[in-house]
Amino acid sequence: MSVFTHVTLGTNDVDKARTFYDNVLSILGLKRITDLGENGSIWGRDAPSFFVMNPNDGQPASVGNGNMVSFEASNRAVVDEFHAAVLSAGGQNEGLPGTRDWAPNAYGAYVRDLDGNKLAVYCFKAE
C-alpha cells in the first residue's frame, strides 16, 4: 500500500507533457484520468495518483536536485520498455535498465522527462 495520495511534477508545456506522459505511462498501465484545462492533467489506474501541472504560483517549473518519482513496473521487460519509450519521446537517460544492489531483486532504470524531472521505474520480482 502506498503512503502517498498523489505525486505532482511541474511542467512548462502542458501539451507536450500530456503527449509524453500518455505515451510512457500507458506502458505501466496508467491512463490520463482528467485534464485540468491549461493547468495540467492527472493520470492513474483507478484513482488520481500522478499530476503534471503548471506551478500554482505562476513561476516557471523547475527541477529539484535530488528529487525523483519512481514508478512500479510489473516485470523487468516493462522497465526496459518504459526506459526506451521515454528516450524515444525525447526524454534523457539517467541510468540504463539493470539490477541494483540496494534491494533484493531490484531492477530499475532512470530517466528525465521533457522538463528535466527525474523519473525511475522499478521491478522487485525475480527474473
Secondary structure by P-SEA (a helix, b strand, c coil): cccccbbbbbbccaaaaaaaaaaaaaaacccccccccccccccccccccbbbbccccccccccccccbbbbbbccaaaaaaaaaaaaaabbbbccccccccccccccccccccccbbbbbbbbcccc
